Amino acid sequence: MKCPFTEDTLGQKLETRTGLSVHCLTCKRTAMLDVAELVRRLGPDHSCMPYALVKVFYCRECRAAGREDRDLQFTNHAVWEEKQYWVRETRIASG
Ligand SMILES: [Zn+2]
């Protein structure tokens, strides 16, 4: 039986407006991914599960240095929460 909740696609991720970040375990760099850009490049039906994304991504820095470049960790983020946080910080800054 097919369960619709076991695997999400990039298209679904874009619709729910959640964010995705990638962390390189080799050099400890973290970058936010542009989900809209991924949908354009890979298509909305592409899986956004880590095992599928790791085939598409590699760490540029580690590849250039000849290190392991696909030891990556993907983390989901609720984007709206981050935006609320950012607005709050901005209000504090503007006084
Ligand atoms: Zn790296």
PDB file of the backbone (N, CA, C, O) and the ligand in Angstrom, with CONECT records:
HET     ZN  A 101       1
ATOM      1  N   MET A   1       0.841  -1.205   0.000  1.00  0.00           N
ATOM      2  CA  MET A   1       0.000   0.000   0.000  1.00  0.00           C
ATOM      3  C   MET A   1       0.878   1.257   0.000  1.00  0.00           C
ATOM      4  O   MET A   1       1.885   1.336   0.704  1.00  0.00           O
ATOM      5  N   LYS A   2       0.477   2.205  -0.786  1.00  0.00           N
ATOM      6  CA  LYS A   2       1.249   3.436  -0.903  1.00  0.00           C
ATOM      7  C   LYS A   2       0.816   4.449   0.168  1.00  0.00           C
ATOM      8  O   LYS A   2      -0.362   4.790   0.272  1.00  0.00           O
ATOM      9  N   CYS A   3       1.734   4.898   0.919  1.00  0.00           N
ATOM     10  CA  CYS A   3       1.429   5.892   1.944  1.00  0.00           C
ATOM     11  C   CYS A   3       1.900   7.265   1.483  1.00  0.00           C
ATOM     12  O   CYS A   3       3.085   7.451   1.207  1.00  0.00           O
ATOM     13  N   PRO A   4       0.990   8.223   1.395  1.00  0.00           N
ATOM     14  CA  PRO A   4       1.379   9.549   0.870  1.00  0.00           C
ATOM     15  C   PRO A   4       2.237  10.361   1.833  1.00  0.00           C
ATOM     16  O   PRO A   4       2.773  11.402   1.452  1.00  0.00           O
ATOM     17  N   PHE A   5       2.375   9.906   3.058  1.00  0.00           N
ATOM     18  CA  PHE A   5       3.088  10.717   4.034  1.00  0.00           C
ATOM     19  C   PHE A   5       4.531  10.269   4.279  1.00  0.00           C
ATOM     20  O   PHE A   5       5.255  10.887   5.059  1.00  0.00           O
ATOM     21  N   THR A   6       4.938   9.199   3.611  1.00  0.00           N
ATOM     22  CA  THR A   6       6.287   8.719   3.860  1.00  0.00           C
ATOM     23  C   THR A   6       7.318   9.505   3.077  1.00  0.00           C
ATOM     24  O   THR A   6       8.481   9.569   3.474  1.00  0.00           O
ATOM     25  N   GLU A   7       6.907  10.107   1.966  1.00  0.00           N
ATOM     26  CA  GLU A   7       7.872  10.834   1.165  1.00  0.00           C
ATOM     27  C   GLU A   7       7.284  12.131   0.632  1.00  0.00           C
ATOM     28  O   GLU A   7       6.204  12.138   0.041  1.00  0.00           O
ATOM     29  N   ASP A   8       7.993  13.215   0.844  1.00  0.00           N
ATOM     30  CA  ASP A   8       7.544  14.509   0.352  1.00  0.00           C
ATOM     31  C   ASP A   8       8.314  14.876  -0.903  1.00  0.00           C
ATOM     32  O   ASP A   8       9.449  14.447  -1.112  1.00  0.00           O
ATOM     33  N   THR A   9       7.662  15.683  -1.735  1.00  0.00           N
ATOM     34  CA  THR A   9       8.335  16.161  -2.942  1.00  0.00           C
ATOM     35  C   THR A   9       8.689  17.632  -2.776  1.00  0.00           C
ATOM     36  O   THR A   9       8.193  18.310  -1.876  1.00  0.00           O
ATOM     37  N   LEU A  10       9.545  18.103  -3.648  1.00  0.00           N
ATOM     38  CA  LEU A  10       9.942  19.518  -3.613  1.00  0.00           C
ATOM     39  C   LEU A  10       8.736  20.426  -3.849  1.00  0.00           C
ATOM     40  O   LEU A  10       8.634  21.499  -3.254  1.00  0.00           O
ATOM     41  N   GLY A  11       7.823  19.988  -4.722  1.00  0.00           N
ATOM     42  CA  GLY A  11       6.620  20.771  -5.016  1.00  0.00           C
ATOM     43  C   GLY A  11       5.758  20.952  -3.773  1.00  0.00           C
ATOM     44  O   GLY A  11       5.237  22.036  -3.511  1.00  0.00           O
ATOM     45  N   GLN A  12       5.616  19.855  -3.005  1.00  0.00           N
ATOM     46  CA  GLN A  12       4.844  19.934  -1.758  1.00  0.00           C
ATOM     47  C   GLN A  12       5.535  20.854  -0.766  1.00  0.00           C
ATOM     48  O   GLN A  12       4.892  21.606  -0.033  1.00  0.00           O
ATOM     49  N   LYS A  13       6.838  20.779  -0.760  1.00  0.00           N
ATOM     50  CA  LYS A  13       7.615  21.589   0.172  1.00  0.00           C
ATOM     51  C   LYS A  13       7.469  23.080  -0.146  1.00  0.00           C
ATOM     52  O   LYS A  13       7.381  23.920   0.749  1.00  0.00           O
ATOM     53  N   LEU A  14       7.446  23.373  -1.424  1.00  0.00           N
ATOM     54  CA  LEU A  14       7.280  24.764  -1.842  1.00  0.00           C
ATOM     55  C   LEU A  14       5.895  25.273  -1.443  1.00  0.00           C
ATOM     56  O   LEU A  14       5.743  26.416  -1.013  1.00  0.00           O
ATOM     57  N   GLU A  15       4.884  24.405  -1.594  1.00  0.00           N
ATOM     58  CA  GLU A  15       3.512  24.784  -1.246  1.00  0.00           C
ATOM     59  C   GLU A  15       3.351  25.053   0.246  1.00  0.00           C
ATOM     60  O   GLU A  15       2.664  25.997   0.638  1.00  0.00           O
ATOM     61  N   THR A  16       3.979  24.230   1.076  1.00  0.00           N
ATOM     62  CA  THR A  16       3.851  24.411   2.525  1.00  0.00           C
ATOM     63  C   THR A  16       4.784  25.504   3.034  1.00  0.00           C
ATOM     64  O   THR A  16       4.738  25.866   4.210  1.00  0.00           O
ATOM     65  N   ARG A  17       5.641  26.036   2.139  1.00  0.00           N
ATOM     66  CA  ARG A  17       6.516  27.162   2.431  1.00  0.00           C
ATOM     67  C   ARG A  17       7.459  26.879   3.604  1.00  0.00           C
ATOM     68  O   ARG A  17       7.744  27.755   4.420  1.00  0.00           O
ATOM     69  N   THR A  18       7.929  25.642   3.663  1.00  0.00           N
ATOM     70  CA  THR A  18       8.917  25.311   4.679  1.00  0.00           C
ATOM     71  C   THR A  18      10.301  25.402   4.057  1.00  0.00           C
ATOM     72  O   THR A  18      10.460  25.257   2.845  1.00  0.00           O
ATOM     73  N   GLY A  19      11.285  25.638   4.886  1.00  0.00           N
ATOM     74  CA  GLY A  19      12.641  25.797   4.399  1.00  0.00           C
ATOM     75  C   GLY A  19      13.460  24.524   4.571  1.00  0.00           C
ATOM     76  O   GLY A  19      13.070  23.599   5.283  1.00  0.00           O
ATOM     77  N   LEU A  20      14.600  24.507   3.901  1.00  0.00           N
ATOM     78  CA  LEU A  20      15.481  23.356   3.966  1.00  0.00           C
ATOM     79  C   LEU A  20      16.915  23.858   4.022  1.00  0.00           C
ATOM     80  O   LEU A  20      17.323  24.704   3.226  1.00  0.00           O
ATOM     81  N   SER A  21      17.658  23.335   4.956  1.00  0.00           N
ATOM     82  CA  SER A  21      19.065  23.711   5.001  1.00  0.00           C
ATOM     83  C   SER A  21      19.924  22.460   4.892  1.00  0.00           C
ATOM     84  O   SER A  21      19.488  21.359   5.227  1.00  0.00           O
ATOM     85  N   VAL A  22      21.141  22.646   4.420  1.00  0.00           N
ATOM     86  CA  VAL A  22      22.062  21.531   4.281  1.00  0.00           C
ATOM     87  C   VAL A  22      23.319  21.835   5.084  1.00  0.00           C
ATOM     88  O   VAL A  22      23.844  22.949   5.057  1.00  0.00           O
ATOM     89  N   HIS A  23      23.784  20.824   5.793  1.00  0.00           N
ATOM     90  CA  HIS A  23      24.974  20.973   6.634  1.00  0.00           C
ATOM     91  C   HIS A  23      26.004  19.955   6.174  1.00  0.00           C
ATOM     92  O   HIS A  23      25.702  18.768   6.051  1.00  0.00           O
ATOM     93  N   CYS A  24      27.220  20.421   5.920  1.00  0.00           N
ATOM     94  CA  CYS A  24      28.303  19.533   5.516  1.00  0.00           C
ATOM     95  C   CYS A  24      29.021  19.053   6.774  1.00  0.00           C
ATOM     96  O   CYS A  24      29.596  19.844   7.522  1.00  0.00           O
ATOM     97  N   LEU A  25      28.975  17.726   6.992  1.00  0.00           N
ATOM     98  CA  LEU A  25      29.586  17.166   8.202  1.00  0.00           C
ATOM     99  C   LEU A  25      31.105  17.151   8.113  1.00  0.00           C
ATOM    100  O   LEU A  25      31.792  17.016   9.125  1.00  0.00           O
ATOM    101  N   THR A  26      31.627  17.291   6.900  1.00  0.00           N
ATOM    102  CA  THR A  26      33.076  17.264   6.726  1.00  0.00           C
ATOM    103  C   THR A  26      33.710  18.601   7.111  1.00  0.00           C
ATOM    104  O   THR A  26      34.690  18.629   7.855  1.00  0.00           O
ATOM    105  N   CYS A  27      33.149  19.722   6.602  1.00  0.00           N
ATOM    106  CA  CYS A  27      33.755  21.024   6.884  1.00  0.00           C
ATOM    107  C   CYS A  27      32.881  21.892   7.784  1.00  0.00           C
ATOM    108  O   CYS A  27      33.236  23.031   8.084  1.00  0.00           O
ATOM    109  N   LYS A  28      31.712  21.344   8.224  1.00  0.00           N
ATOM    110  CA  LYS A  28      30.814  22.028   9.171  1.00  0.00           C
ATOM    111  C   LYS A  28      30.168  23.303   8.616  1.00  0.00           C
ATOM    112  O   LYS A  28      29.780  24.187   9.380  1.00  0.00           O
ATOM    113  N   ARG A  29      30.054  23.394   7.288  1.00  0.00           N
ATOM    114  CA  ARG A  29      29.371  24.546   6.705  1.00  0.00           C
ATOM    115  C   ARG A  29      27.873  24.265   6.632  1.00  0.00           C
ATOM    116  O   ARG A  29      27.458  23.124   6.426  1.00  0.00           O
ATOM    117  N   THR A  30      27.063  25.311   6.801  1.00  0.00           N
ATOM    118  CA  THR A  30      25.620  25.174   6.669  1.00  0.00           C
ATOM    119  C   THR A  30      25.117  26.202   5.669  1.00  0.00           C
ATOM    120  O   THR A  30      25.567  27.347   5.680  1.00  0.00           O
ATOM    121  N   ALA A  31      24.193  25.809   4.807  1.00  0.00           N
ATOM    122  CA  ALA A  31      23.615  26.729   3.835  1.00  0.00           C
ATOM    123  C   ALA A  31      22.127  26.483   3.731  1.00  0.00           C
ATOM    124  O   ALA A  31      21.673  25.339   3.770  1.00  0.00           O
ATOM    125  N   MET A  32      21.356  27.571   3.595  1.00  0.00           N
ATOM    126  CA  MET A  32      19.927  27.443   3.339  1.00  0.00           C
ATOM    127  C   MET A  32      19.737  27.141   1.858  1.00  0.00           C
ATOM    128  O   MET A  32      20.413  27.725   1.011  1.00  0.00           O
ATOM    129  N   LEU A  33      18.826  26.238   1.547  1.00  0.00           N
ATOM    130  CA  LEU A  33      18.552  25.910   0.158  1.00  0.00           C
ATOM    131  C   LEU A  33      17.345  26.698  -0.322  1.00  0.00           C
ATOM    132  O   LEU A  33      16.410  26.948   0.438  1.00  0.00           O
ATOM    133  N   ASP A  34      17.375  27.082  -1.580  1.00  0.00           N
ATOM    134  CA  ASP A  34      16.264  27.794  -2.196  1.00  0.00           C
ATOM    135  C   ASP A  34      15.342  26.757  -2.821  1.00  0.00           C
ATOM    136  O   ASP A  34      15.623  26.231  -3.898  1.00  0.00           O
ATOM    137  N   VAL A  35      14.223  26.464  -2.126  1.00  0.00           N
ATOM    138  CA  VAL A  35      13.319  25.404  -2.574  1.00  0.00           C
ATOM    139  C   VAL A  35      12.715  25.738  -3.938  1.00  0.00           C
ATOM    140  O   VAL A  35      12.561  24.856  -4.783  1.00  0.00           O
ATOM    141  N   ALA A  36      12.374  27.008  -4.154  1.00  0.00           N
ATOM    142  CA  ALA A  36      11.796  27.427  -5.433  1.00  0.00           C
ATOM    143  C   ALA A  36      12.775  27.165  -6.581  1.00  0.00           C
ATOM    144  O   ALA A  36      12.383  26.739  -7.667  1.00  0.00           O
ATOM    145  N   GLU A  37      14.046  27.426  -6.314  1.00  0.00           N
ATOM    146  CA  GLU A  37      15.086  27.193  -7.317  1.00  0.00           C
ATOM    147  C   GLU A  37      15.250  25.692  -7.588  1.00  0.00           C
ATOM    148  O   GLU A  37      15.460  25.278  -8.728  1.00  0.00           O
ATOM    149  N   LEU A  38      15.151  24.890  -6.533  1.00  0.00           N
ATOM    150  CA  LEU A  38      15.258  23.433  -6.687  1.00  0.00           C
ATOM    151  C   LEU A  38      14.115  22.888  -7.533  1.00  0.00           C
ATOM    152  O   LEU A  38      14.312  21.993  -8.356  1.00  0.00           O
ATOM    153  N   VAL A  39      12.912  23.435  -7.325  1.00  0.00           N
ATOM    154  CA  VAL A  39      11.752  23.015  -8.109  1.00  0.00           C
ATOM    155  C   VAL A  39      11.976  23.333  -9.586  1.00  0.00           C
ATOM    156  O   VAL A  39      11.622  22.545 -10.463  1.00  0.00           O
ATOM    157  N   ARG A  40      12.569  24.500  -9.849  1.00  0.00           N
ATOM    158  CA  ARG A  40      12.861  24.872 -11.235  1.00  0.00           C
ATOM    159  C   ARG A  40      13.894  23.927 -11.857  1.00  0.00           C
ATOM    160  O   ARG A  40      13.774  23.542 -13.021  1.00  0.00           O
ATOM    161  N   ARG A  41      14.884  23.569 -11.090  1.00  0.00           N
ATOM    162  CA  ARG A  41      15.971  22.733 -11.619  1.00  0.00           C
ATOM    163  C   ARG A  41      15.616  21.258 -11.701  1.00  0.00           C
ATOM    164  O   ARG A  41      15.948  20.590 -12.680  1.00  0.00           O
ATOM    165  N   LEU A  42      14.934  20.740 -10.661  1.00  0.00           N
ATOM    166  CA  LEU A  42      14.716  19.298 -10.549  1.00  0.00           C
ATOM    167  C   LEU A  42      13.286  18.876 -10.842  1.00  0.00           C
ATOM    168  O   LEU A  42      13.021  17.699 -11.087  1.00  0.00           O
ATOM    169  N   GLY A  43      12.354  19.840 -10.819  1.00  0.00           N
ATOM    170  CA  GLY A  43      10.951  19.534 -11.039  1.00  0.00           C
ATOM    171  C   GLY A  43      10.222  19.337  -9.723  1.00  0.00           C
ATOM    172  O   GLY A  43      10.828  18.902  -8.743  1.00  0.00           O
ATOM    173  N   PRO A  44       8.907  19.654  -9.679  1.00  0.00           N
ATOM    174  CA  PRO A  44       8.133  19.595  -8.436  1.00  0.00           C
ATOM    175  C   PRO A  44       7.930  18.170  -7.916  1.00  0.00           C
ATOM    176  O   PRO A  44       7.592  17.990  -6.746  1.00  0.00           O
ATOM    177  N   ASP A  45       8.129  17.151  -8.766  1.00  0.00           N
ATOM    178  CA  ASP A  45       7.898  15.777  -8.331  1.00  0.00           C
ATOM    179  C   ASP A  45       9.148  15.122  -7.747  1.00  0.00           C
ATOM    180  O   ASP A  45       9.105  13.977  -7.297  1.00  0.00           O
ATOM    181  N   HIS A  46      10.263  15.858  -7.758  1.00  0.00           N
ATOM    182  CA  HIS A  46      11.491  15.303  -7.199  1.00  0.00           C
ATOM    183  C   HIS A  46      11.358  15.175  -5.682  1.00  0.00           C
ATOM    184  O   HIS A  46      10.826  16.068  -5.022  1.00  0.00           O
ATOM    185  N   SER A  47      11.834  14.081  -5.146  1.00  0.00           N
ATOM    186  CA  SER A  47      11.757  13.855  -3.705  1.00  0.00           C
ATOM    187  C   SER A  47      12.608  14.871  -2.941  1.00  0.00           C
ATOM    188  O   SER A  47      13.676  15.272  -3.403  1.00  0.00           O
ATOM    189  N   CYS A  48      12.123  15.280  -1.772  1.00  0.00           N
ATOM    190  CA  CYS A  48      12.941  16.165  -0.936  1.00  0.00           C
ATOM    191  C   CYS A  48      13.451  15.410   0.285  1.00  0.00           C
ATOM    192  O   CYS A  48      13.849  16.019   1.278  1.00  0.00           O
ATOM    193  N   MET A  49      13.438  14.080   0.209  1.00  0.00           N
ATOM    194  CA  MET A  49      14.004  13.271   1.285  1.00  0.00           C
ATOM    195  C   MET A  49      15.536  13.300   1.173  1.00  0.00           C
ATOM    196  O   MET A  49      16.081  13.387   0.073  1.00  0.00           O
ATOM    197  N   PRO A  50      16.217  13.226   2.310  1.00  0.00           N
ATOM    198  CA  PRO A  50      17.683  13.332   2.309  1.00  0.00           C
ATOM    199  C   PRO A  50      18.382  12.378   1.340  1.00  0.00           C
ATOM    200  O   PRO A  50      19.332  12.780   0.668  1.00  0.00           O
ATOM    201  N   TYR A  51      17.930  11.115   1.252  1.00  0.00           N
ATOM    202  CA  TYR A  51      18.623  10.156   0.393  1.00  0.00           C
ATOM    203  C   TYR A  51      18.521  10.537  -1.087  1.00  0.00           C
ATOM    204  O   TYR A  51      19.372  10.164  -1.894  1.00  0.00           O
ATOM    205  N   ALA A  52      17.462  11.289  -1.431  1.00  0.00           N
ATOM    206  CA  ALA A  52      17.309  11.731  -2.821  1.00  0.00           C
ATOM    207  C   ALA A  52      18.113  13.001  -3.067  1.00  0.00           C
ATOM    208  O   ALA A  52      18.699  13.177  -4.135  1.00  0.00           O
ATOM    209  N   LEU A  53      18.138  13.885  -2.070  1.00  0.00           N
ATOM    210  CA  LEU A  53      18.850  15.157  -2.225  1.00  0.00           C
ATOM    211  C   LEU A  53      20.358  14.975  -2.235  1.00  0.00           C
ATOM    212  O   LEU A  53      21.076  15.732  -2.888  1.00  0.00           O
ATOM    213  N   VAL A  54      20.832  13.980  -1.519  1.00  0.00           N
ATOM    214  CA  VAL A  54      22.271  13.790  -1.414  1.00  0.00           C
ATOM    215  C   VAL A  54      22.864  13.370  -2.766  1.00  0.00           C
ATOM    216  O   VAL A  54      24.065  13.512  -2.994  1.00  0.00           O
ATOM    217  N   LYS A  55      22.008  12.849  -3.661  1.00  0.00           N
ATOM    218  CA  LYS A  55      22.480  12.498  -5.004  1.00  0.00           C
ATOM    219  C   LYS A  55      22.671  13.745  -5.851  1.00  0.00           C
ATOM    220  O   LYS A  55      23.445  13.746  -6.809  1.00  0.00           O
ATOM    221  N   VAL A  56      21.958  14.810  -5.490  1.00  0.00           N
ATOM    222  CA  VAL A  56      21.975  16.041  -6.271  1.00  0.00           C
ATOM    223  C   VAL A  56      23.016  17.031  -5.737  1.00  0.00           C
ATOM    224  O   VAL A  56      23.615  17.791  -6.498  1.00  0.00           O
ATOM    225  N   PHE A  57      23.219  17.008  -4.420  1.00  0.00           N
ATOM    226  CA  PHE A  57      24.098  17.996  -3.792  1.00  0.00           C
ATOM    227  C   PHE A  57      25.468  17.438  -3.443  1.00  0.00           C
ATOM    228  O   PHE A  57      25.632  16.245  -3.186  1.00  0.00           O
ATOM    229  N   TYR A  58      26.420  18.312  -3.441  1.00  0.00           N
ATOM    230  CA  TYR A  58      27.726  18.000  -2.875  1.00  0.00           C
ATOM    231  C   TYR A  58      28.282  19.303  -2.328  1.00  0.00           C
ATOM    232  O   TYR A  58      27.823  20.382  -2.702  1.00  0.00           O
ATOM    233  N   CYS A  59      29.264  19.208  -1.447  1.00  0.00           N
ATOM    234  CA  CYS A  59      29.869  20.406  -0.886  1.00  0.00           C
ATOM    235  C   CYS A  59      30.987  20.872  -1.817  1.00  0.00           C
ATOM    236  O   CYS A  59      31.961  20.155  -2.046  1.00  0.00           O
ATOM    237  N   ARG A  60      30.830  22.069  -2.340  1.00  0.00           N
ATOM    238  CA  ARG A  60      31.779  22.608  -3.313  1.00  0.00           C
ATOM    239  C   ARG A  60      33.176  22.767  -2.710  1.00  0.00           C
ATOM    240  O   ARG A  60      34.189  22.466  -3.341  1.00  0.00           O
ATOM    241  N   GLU A  61      33.193  23.253  -1.457  1.00  0.00           N
ATOM    242  CA  GLU A  61      34.461  23.483  -0.766  1.00  0.00           C
ATOM    243  C   GLU A  61      35.225  22.172  -0.586  1.00  0.00           C
ATOM    244  O   GLU A  61      36.428  22.103  -0.839  1.00  0.00           O
ATOM    245  N   CYS A  62      34.513  21.139  -0.149  1.00  0.00           N
ATOM    246  CA  CYS A  62      35.164  19.858   0.128  1.00  0.00           C
ATOM    247  C   CYS A  62      35.589  19.178  -1.176  1.00  0.00           C
ATOM    248  O   CYS A  62      36.641  18.540  -1.226  1.00  0.00           O
ATOM    249  N   ARG A  63      34.791  19.308  -2.215  1.00  0.00           N
ATOM    250  CA  ARG A  63      35.170  18.721  -3.496  1.00  0.00           C
ATOM    251  C   ARG A  63      36.455  19.377  -4.014  1.00  0.00           C
ATOM    252  O   ARG A  63      37.355  18.702  -4.512  1.00  0.00           O
ATOM    253  N   ALA A  64      36.518  20.702  -3.886  1.00  0.00           N
ATOM    254  CA  ALA A  64      37.697  21.443  -4.342  1.00  0.00           C
ATOM    255  C   ALA A  64      38.937  21.037  -3.544  1.00  0.00           C
ATOM    256  O   ALA A  64      40.054  21.050  -4.061  1.00  0.00           O
ATOM    257  N   ALA A  65      38.723  20.677  -2.278  1.00  0.00           N
ATOM    258  CA  ALA A  65      39.847  20.318  -1.407  1.00  0.00           C
ATOM    259  C   ALA A  65      40.152  18.821  -1.467  1.00  0.00           C
ATOM    260  O   ALA A  65      41.087  18.354  -0.816  1.00  0.00           O
ATOM    261  N   GLY A  66      39.370  18.066  -2.245  1.00  0.00           N
ATOM    262  CA  GLY A  66      39.602  16.634  -2.376  1.00  0.00           C
ATOM    263  C   GLY A  66      39.128  15.828  -1.171  1.00  0.00           C
ATOM    264  O   GLY A  66      39.569  14.699  -0.955  1.00  0.00           O
ATOM    265  N   ARG A  67      38.207  16.432  -0.372  1.00  0.00           N
ATOM    266  CA  ARG A  67      37.666  15.722   0.786  1.00  0.00           C
ATOM    267  C   ARG A  67      36.349  15.046   0.424  1.00  0.00           C
ATOM    268  O   ARG A  67      35.825  15.240  -0.673  1.00  0.00           O
ATOM    269  N   GLU A  68      35.813  14.247   1.358  1.00  0.00           N
ATOM    270  CA  GLU A  68      34.480  13.659   1.203  1.00  0.00           C
ATOM    271  C   GLU A  68      33.480  14.806   1.007  1.00  0.00           C
ATOM    272  O   GLU A  68      33.365  15.677   1.869  1.00  0.00           O
ATOM    273  N   ASP A  69      32.756  14.812  -0.124  1.00  0.00           N
ATOM    274  CA  ASP A  69      31.926  15.977  -0.425  1.00  0.00           C
ATOM    275  C   ASP A  69      30.423  15.692  -0.374  1.00  0.00           C
ATOM    276  O   ASP A  69      29.623  16.568  -0.704  1.00  0.00           O
ATOM    277  N   ARG A  70      30.028  14.484   0.035  1.00  0.00           N
ATOM    278  CA  ARG A  70      28.599  14.185   0.125  1.00  0.00           C
ATOM    279  C   ARG A  70      28.204  13.671   1.507  1.00  0.00           C
ATOM    280  O   ARG A  70      27.243  12.916   1.648  1.00  0.00           O
ATOM    281  N   ASP A  71      28.945  14.083   2.508  1.00  0.00           N
ATOM    282  CA  ASP A  71      28.592  13.726   3.873  1.00  0.00           C
ATOM    283  C   ASP A  71      27.694  14.836   4.407  1.00  0.00           C
ATOM    284  O   ASP A  71      28.092  15.624   5.265  1.00  0.00           O
ATOM    285  N   LEU A  72      26.474  14.877   3.878  1.00  0.00           N
ATOM    286  CA  LEU A  72      25.579  16.010   4.119  1.00  0.00           C
ATOM    287  C   LEU A  72      24.395  15.626   4.992  1.00  0.00           C
ATOM    288  O   LEU A  72      23.924  14.488   4.987  1.00  0.00           O
ATOM    289  N   GLN A  73      23.933  16.619   5.741  1.00  0.00           N
ATOM    290  CA  GLN A  73      22.787  16.444   6.615  1.00  0.00           C
ATOM    291  C   GLN A  73      21.747  17.502   6.238  1.00  0.00           C
ATOM    292  O   GLN A  73      22.063  18.690   6.178  1.00  0.00           O
ATOM    293  N   PHE A  74      20.517  17.076   5.986  1.00  0.00           N
ATOM    294  CA  PHE A  74      19.465  18.016   5.593  1.00  0.00           C
ATOM    295  C   PHE A  74      18.523  18.256   6.762  1.00  0.00           C
ATOM    296  O   PHE A  74      18.138  17.318   7.461  1.00  0.00           O
ATOM    297  N   THR A  75      18.153  19.513   6.972  1.00  0.00           N
ATOM    298  CA  THR A  75      17.272  19.867   8.082  1.00  0.00           C
ATOM    299  C   THR A  75      16.091  20.674   7.567  1.00  0.00           C
ATOM    300  O   THR A  75      16.258  21.618   6.795  1.00  0.00           O
ATOM    301  N   ASN A  76      14.896  20.293   8.003  1.00  0.00           N
ATOM    302  CA  ASN A  76      13.698  21.044   7.624  1.00  0.00           C
ATOM    303  C   ASN A  76      13.473  22.203   8.576  1.00  0.00           C
ATOM    304  O   ASN A  76      13.733  22.091   9.774  1.00  0.00           O
ATOM    305  N   HIS A  77      12.989  23.318   8.041  1.00  0.00           N
ATOM    306  CA  HIS A  77      12.714  24.501   8.855  1.00  0.00           C
ATOM    307  C   HIS A  77      11.315  25.021   8.556  1.00  0.00           C
ATOM    308  O   HIS A  77      10.863  25.002   7.411  1.00  0.00           O
ATOM    309  N   ALA A  78      10.640  25.483   9.599  1.00  0.00           N
ATOM    310  CA  ALA A  78       9.370  26.176   9.386  1.00  0.00           C
ATOM    311  C   ALA A  78       9.710  27.635   9.103  1.00  0.00           C
ATOM    312  O   ALA A  78      10.064  28.383  10.015  1.00  0.00           O
ATOM    313  N   VAL A  79       9.604  28.033   7.853  1.00  0.00           N
ATOM    314  CA  VAL A  79      10.082  29.337   7.408  1.00  0.00           C
ATOM    315  C   VAL A  79       9.368  30.492   8.108  1.00  0.00           C
ATOM    316  O   VAL A  79       9.996  31.479   8.492  1.00  0.00           O
ATOM    317  N   TRP A  80       8.046  30.358   8.269  1.00  0.00           N
ATOM    318  CA  TRP A  80       7.293  31.470   8.850  1.00  0.00           C
ATOM    319  C   TRP A  80       7.769  31.789  10.255  1.00  0.00           C
ATOM    320  O   TRP A  80       7.747  32.948  10.670  1.00  0.00           O
ATOM    321  N   GLU A  81       8.206  30.762  11.001  1.00  0.00           N
ATOM    322  CA  GLU A  81       8.706  31.003  12.357  1.00  0.00           C
ATOM    323  C   GLU A  81       9.979  31.849  12.314  1.00  0.00           C
ATOM    324  O   GLU A  81      10.168  32.760  13.120  1.00  0.00           O
ATOM    325  N   GLU A  82      10.842  31.524  11.354  1.00  0.00           N
ATOM    326  CA  GLU A  82      12.076  32.285  11.215  1.00  0.00           C
ATOM    327  C   GLU A  82      11.785  33.732  10.846  1.00  0.00           C
ATOM    328  O   GLU A  82      12.449  34.652  11.325  1.00  0.00           O
ATOM    329  N   LYS A  83      10.782  33.924   9.987  1.00  0.00           N
ATOM    330  CA  LYS A  83      10.426  35.277   9.572  1.00  0.00           C
ATOM    331  C   LYS A  83       9.876  36.078  10.742  1.00  0.00           C
ATOM    332  O   LYS A  83      10.194  37.256  10.903  1.00  0.00           O
ATOM    333  N   GLN A  84       9.046  35.427  11.561  1.00  0.00           N
ATOM    334  CA  GLN A  84       8.511  36.113  12.741  1.00  0.00           C
ATOM    335  C   GLN A  84       9.647  36.544  13.664  1.00  0.00           C
ATOM    336  O   GLN A  84       9.672  37.655  14.193  1.00  0.00           O
ATOM    337  N   TYR A  85      10.574  35.626  13.830  1.00  0.00           N
ATOM    338  CA  TYR A  85      11.730  35.904  14.677  1.00  0.00           C
ATOM    339  C   TYR A  85      12.499  37.099  14.135  1.00  0.00           C
ATOM    340  O   TYR A  85      12.907  37.989  14.881  1.00  0.00           O
ATOM    341  N   TRP A  86      12.689  37.099  12.809  1.00  0.00           N
ATOM    342  CA  TRP A  86      13.439  38.171  12.158  1.00  0.00           C
ATOM    343  C   TRP A  86      12.742  39.516  12.340  1.00  0.00           C
ATOM    344  O   TRP A  86      13.394  40.524  12.612  1.00  0.00           O
ATOM    345  N   VAL A  87      11.409  39.531  12.189  1.00  0.00           N
ATOM    346  CA  VAL A  87      10.641  40.770  12.353  1.00  0.00           C
ATOM    347  C   VAL A  87      10.791  41.294  13.772  1.00  0.00           C
ATOM    348  O   VAL A  87      10.939  42.495  13.995  1.00  0.00           O
ATOM    349  N   ARG A  88      10.749  40.369  14.729  1.00  0.00           N
ATOM    350  CA  ARG A  88      10.889  40.760  16.130  1.00  0.00           C
ATOM    351  C   ARG A  88      12.261  41.404  16.377  1.00  0.00           C
ATOM    352  O   ARG A  88      12.380  42.426  17.053  1.00  0.00           O
ATOM    353  N   GLU A  89      13.279  40.774  15.811  1.00  0.00           N
ATOM    354  CA  GLU A  89      14.642  41.312  15.957  1.00  0.00           C
ATOM    355  C   GLU A  89      14.762  42.703  15.340  1.00  0.00           C
ATOM    356  O   GLU A  89      15.416  43.590  15.887  1.00  0.00           O
ATOM    357  N   THR A  90      14.112  42.871  14.183  1.00  0.00           N
ATOM    358  CA  THR A  90      14.174  44.150  13.475  1.00  0.00           C
ATOM    359  C   THR A  90      13.514  45.249  14.308  1.00  0.00           C
ATOM    360  O   THR A  90      14.000  46.378  14.376  1.00  0.00           O
ATOM    361  N   ARG A  91      12.396  44.889  14.940  1.00  0.00           N
ATOM    362  CA  ARG A  91      11.693  45.874  15.781  1.00  0.00           C
ATOM    363  C   ARG A  91      12.581  46.320  16.940  1.00  0.00           C
ATOM    364  O   ARG A  91      12.624  47.499  17.292  1.00  0.00           O
ATOM    365  N   ILE A  92      13.274  45.374  17.512  1.00  0.00           N
ATOM    366  CA  ILE A  92      14.169  45.700  18.620  1.00  0.00           C
ATOM    367  C   ILE A  92      15.279  46.645  18.116  1.00  0.00           C
ATOM    368  O   ILE A  92      15.648  47.613  18.781  1.00  0.00           O
ATOM    369  N   ALA A  93      15.786  46.328  16.937  1.00  0.00           N
ATOM    370  CA  ALA A  93      16.885  47.116  16.383  1.00  0.00           C
ATOM    371  C   ALA A  93      16.456  48.540  16.051  1.00  0.00           C
ATOM    372  O   ALA A  93      17.233  49.481  16.209  1.00  0.00           O
ATOM    373  N   SER A  94      15.171  48.700  15.573  1.00  0.00           N
ATOM    374  CA  SER A  94      14.732  50.030  15.187  1.00  0.00           C
ATOM    375  C   SER A  94      14.187  50.816  16.365  1.00  0.00           C
ATOM    376  O   SER A  94      13.860  51.995  16.231  1.00  0.00           O
ATOM    377  N   GLY A  95      14.091  50.183  17.496  1.00  0.00           N
ATOM    378  CA  GLY A  95      13.854  50.831  18.739  1.00  0.00           C
ATOM    379  C   GLY A  95      12.473  51.252  19.136  1.00  0.00           C
ATOM    380  O   GLY A  95      12.285  51.812  20.216  1.00  0.00           O
TER     381      GLY A  95
HETATM  382 ZN    ZN A 101      32.182  20.574   3.120  1.00  0.00          ZN2+
END
